[in-house]
């Protein structure tokens, strides 16, 4: 009985970490471009985009009780490869075995993007400010607005994992979703790629609005301009 218990005992976290490291080394021999999720410190995400991605997932009732299953997995380095492309996230996660996770994200509706771009016009001065999250607080509310913001709702997220778990959001999927938050820390522009939108449209809209304002002001006669007759009187011309 004792032998049977030892035989079926669940691997410790330390053993799983060693297994993950071995798998990464093995996978790198076939694919040198492997992109594991590696955290710096205990926090999964630190920047506005990464933190907001995670908060968005956690605020939905459909996810809040299940998403936490993946925290320890991503923190322990079990997401061995994670790639973000337009409308899709693919990943390899190690658990009892090596599993493949695919998460499809619906493209941001055009009407939502147009509305957000119009609201943000004249307020974002550069792509740098945008990706660094250095924008007015009201933008954060606009971007995070449930249903009409930039971040996807549960109905826009479609998940699949090769593991035998019957749950739609297994711990491997949850780990990948958190892993996306970590990836956005290092490259926020991946968010716009994922949602199929062009972030430069916000900047272009801002520039266009500023040019309209400048042109409108240029056509107005300033009160500071001295009339020719007044100039002659003042300067004795």
PABA-943899 format. One line per field, with one value per residue (C-alpha): residue number from 1; y, x, z. Coordinates in steps of 0.05 Angstrom, whole numbers. Layout:
% PABA-943899
n = (NUM:...);
Y = (Y:...);
X = (X:...);
Z = (Z:...);
//
This chain:
% PABA-943899
n = (1:2:3:4:5:6:7:8:9:10:11:12:13:14:15:16:17:18:19:20:21:22:23:24:25:26:27:28:29:30:31:32:33:34:35:36:37:38:39:40:41:42:43:44:45:46:47:48:49:50:51:52:53:54:55:56:57:58:59:60:61:62:63:64:65:66:67:68:69:70:71:72:73:74:75:76:77:78:79:80:81:82:83:84:85:86:87:88:89:90:91:92:93:94:95:96:97:98:99:100:101:102:103:104:105:106:107:108:109:110:111:112:113:114:115:116:117:118:119:120:121:122:123:124:125:126:127:128:129:130:131:132:133:134:135:136:137:138:139:140:141:142:143:144:145:146:147:148:149:150:151:152:153:154:155:156:157:158:159:160:161:162:163:164:165:166:167:168:169:170:171:172:173:174:175:176:177:178:179:180:181:182:183:184:185:186:187:188:189:190:191:192:193:194:195:196:197:198:199:200:201:202:203:204:205:206:207:208:209:210:211:212:213:214:215:216:217:218:219:220:221:222:223:224:225:226:227:228:229:230:231:232:233:234:235:236:237);
Y = (0:47:33:47:114:135:113:156:215:283:315:372:443:435:371:405:464:417:382:449:468:401:409:480:454:397:443:494:441:438:511:563:617:588:643:620:665:687:733:783:779:755:800:772:842:911:959:989:945:880:896:918:855:813:858:853:777:777:824:777:729:675:678:704:635:597:644:637:564:588:637:586:554:619:640:573:578:524:565:542:579:635:671:727:741:775:744:683:662:595:564:502:489:433:397:322:324:377:409:454:514:555:617:657:729:764:826:891:915:972:1015:1007:1026:1087:1112:1103:1138:1198:1203:1201:1253:1312:1278:1227:1259:1198:1122:1122:1153:1103:1040:1064:1077:1151:1180:1215:1176:1183:1142:1085:1085:1088:1031:988:999:932:916:979:984:954:892:828:801:726:718:743:693:622:571:502:457:387:365:316:367:375:448:502:542:491:513:510:559:603:603:625:681:707:697:745:799:785:789:856:883:876:893:929:935:861:880:919:862:812:855:870:946:998:1039:1093:1112:1143:1186:1203:1224:1268:1301:1313:1346:1391:1411:1429:1473:1507:1521:1549:1595:1616:1643:1687:1758:1766:1827:1834:1852:1928:1962:1998:2066:2054:2032:2097:2139:2103:2102:2168:2136);
X = (0:57:91:26:19:89:77:15:37:30:97:121:127:203:198:151:199:256:212:194:268:283:225:248:319:290:243:298:336:278:258:310:255:219:183:171:137:190:168:213:194:128:81:52:47:71:55:-13:-28:-7:-42:-105:-107:-106:-157:-204:-204:-213:-273:-320:-362:-351:-276:-262:-270:-230:-175:-136:-120:-67:-30:18:29:52:92:129:148:103:83:140:120:70:57:9:-16:-77:-138:-101:-57:-20:20:54:42:71:29:21:45:59:-5:-23:-68:-103:-143:-180:-199:-252:-231:-251:-316:-305:-358:-323:-255:-284:-318:-255:-212:-259:-260:-184:-172:-129:-105:-52:12:54:56:106:56:3:44:72:3:20:-47:-104:-143:-207:-174:-163:-238:-254:-205:-229:-304:-340:-372:-349:-275:-212:-208:-245:-306:-314:-360:-303:-253:-254:-209:-183:-132:-107:-109:-162:-195:-268:-270:-271:-220:-171:-110:-68:-114:-116:-40:-36:-86:-43:18:-10:-10:63:79:43:91:149:111:44:36:20:-47:-66:-40:-84:-147:-134:-130:-80:-56:-28:-100:-106:-44:-67:-135:-101:-57:-116:-155:-97:-87:-161:-154:-92:-124:-187:-145:-102:-164:-183:-156:-119:-135:-60:-50:-42:-82:-40:-69:-54:17:28:3:45:109:100:103);
Z = (0:18:-49:-86:-50:-69:-141:-150:-108:-142:-162:-117:-145:-144:-185:-234:-241:-257:-307:-339:-345:-378:-426:-445:-459:-501:-540:-553:-593:-641:-636:-616:-618:-558:-518:-446:-395:-346:-289:-255:-182:-153:-192:-256:-287:-268:-325:-338:-398:-364:-299:-335:-377:-313:-278:-337:-332:-257:-255:-293:-252:-304:-292:-222:-189:-241:-267:-202:-219:-267:-223:-192:-260:-292:-231:-229:-302:-329:-391:-436:-499:-511:-576:-591:-661:-690:-658:-629:-571:-575:-519:-491:-417:-375:-323:-318:-390:-443:-466:-524:-510:-563:-545:-598:-585:-627:-664:-630:-663:-711:-677:-610:-638:-675:-613:-570:-623:-624:-548:-546:-601:-582:-518:-538:-565:-581:-588:-530:-482:-506:-496:-430:-403:-392:-411:-374:-322:-362:-418:-370:-356:-431:-447:-389:-398:-397:-464:-499:-482:-512:-468:-487:-450:-436:-496:-540:-513:-541:-505:-520:-485:-503:-430:-405:-358:-376:-353:-407:-368:-341:-302:-365:-402:-340:-336:-409:-398:-341:-384:-435:-380:-368:-442:-448:-395:-443:-507:-498:-574:-574:-545:-608:-651:-613:-620:-693:-686:-709:-650:-695:-713:-644:-657:-727:-701:-649:-702:-748:-693:-675:-748:-753:-691:-718:-786:-752:-709:-768:-803:-744:-741:-675:-632:-624:-697:-704:-759:-812:-793:-720:-737:-777:-719:-667:-706:-742:-811);
//
